Amino acid sequence: MAAGIREKQTVALKRMLNFNVPPVKNSTGEPVWKVLIYDRFGQDIISPLLSVKELRDMGITLHLLLHSDRDPIPDVPAVYFVMPTEENIDRMCQDLRNQLYESYYLNFISAISRSKLEDIANAAIGANAVAQVAKVFDQYLNFITLEDDMFVLCNQNKELVSYRAINRPDITDTEMETIMDTIVDSLFCFFVTLGAIPIIRCSRGTAAEMVAVKLDKKLRENLRDARNSLFTGDTLGAGQFSFQRPLLVLVDRNIDLATPLHHTWTYQALVHDVLDFHLNRVNLEESTGTEGTPAGARPKKKNKKSYDLTASDKFWQKHKGSPFPEVAESVQQELESYRAQEDEVKRLKSIMGIEGEDEGAISMLSDNTAKLTSAVSSLPELLEKKRLIDLHTNVATAVLEHIKTRKLDVYFEYEEKIMSKSTLDKSLLDMISDPDAGTPEDKMRLFLIYYISSSQAPSEIDLDQYKKALMDAGCNLAPLSYIKQWKAFTKMASAPTSYGNSTPKPLGLFSRVMNTGSQFVMEGVKNLVLKQQNLPVTRILDNLMEMKSNPETDDYRYFDPKMLRGSDSSVPRNKNPFQEAIVFVVGGGNYIEYQNLIDYIKGKQGKHVLYGCSELFNATQFIKQVGTFNSYSVILITVITMTSVTGF
């Protein structure tokens, strides 16, 4: 894990694009020119990791979708990177029959079955193209890496493994098995790429337990098959101490429904909450303004712009976990530093244009030639800096607009007080009834957090008052009926979740523009400083990673796939604290939890943590899923999950 999952998956992709041979470093020769054919799943895996320029450097002249209309290019090899689905196999067989390319390197994202492999073989024989099929590989790359320490299972068809799909009231055992198998297949691919066999811990009686049982079985079977095991030789612990095994903590989304609804205050989580941000790309609508449009004419169309927030963006890497006011201030500082460098280049240019032959001018000229040469050589770096400043100015301005119009700083502070059981300076009814504060969805999120976090549910009379205020504010009450049932059931099953006891510390308002000439008018926005408090998922990890005894996690099941015989035990055999851990949330995760884990692990020297989830959603997407349930869902699904788990 020391290498990071992003690096490992990138290395695996580059090897695949080089015909499954490790690329030679510092090679001066031209690469072999080739075509890359992928499906939507393959596109989603590659796009956050490799840019178009990097693909071109590896000899990829064209990258095309498998199911698009493609012309024959008979003298070029084709590298395929697709899921082994029936539809994809049929199209690949069609490509063989049509003899589209010189040779075919077939790479499957997940393991292909023998019957489908036979279909390809028959098509190759029928098309007289057996010699053209150069290689067939299972890549085991069926997951999407978004950060060095974060991954999600899928972006395409994510509704098939969503929170709603897992918690549906009318789900059958067969459908539940299919969902669990899909999740386990991706997690298996993740550990093959990581080159490590984890110790697995999970809560009992949840979907997370079903995943743990199936994953343990799949890893165990692969380890027993010595000839075909994927965890031997140079893949296992390459370049690291392979005896140091990671901990996999599987948690169910139902342990904490407040965090996905929470308004946030850090840059990356805010971008995901209020803007269109997925697979590390943010899409912005830039208003062109109404000036210059004649009366009665159509308003101008809004320009859509996309920005990639990647690992090479140093500003993003440094500030994605920072509180928003800090980000706005840093963008301004970067801009001032850039302007100072730009002014220096202009000054040197004007000096270089000195006329006359007097000695002072000549000595000054020679003195500045070196400076100008240095300035010119740093121009590409300067231009890249300017591009990043413009990018983050646009993104931060769009976020700031939402903060100011919806009063998101007020919501964040109020929710933190509710979750930490602090004294509220304004009644909840006043917040909901305030027409200037937030959208109907913001108000609904706030009330649901209050409802989830309160140890005692409000009386029916109070609840009716809240419902009326919410309806008057234009809220859809559908999510509340599900949360009521969920709350009643979790109360029967266990104690309510605790969210710590610290609140953000306000440093007062930004009473004016931050400094003269700033891009960001922060007037009226609270300058909140975050205090580190562990969210439920982080607290569970802390207990299990540090081997602490705690009622919350003492009953967690323990699986070791390397043990010859599986056991239904809660007693860990390993008594030493873990150095590396992976937290995986079955039912969906979010950037708030991810950031909380990263902040927690910063204080633990030499330790690493990865965060993964079956899907990544923001509050809007989560509230939509919750709003589609009827009131009996939570009881039914828990019964189904528990019977399915005990049925193994």
Disulfide bonds with the S-S distance in Angstrom:
none
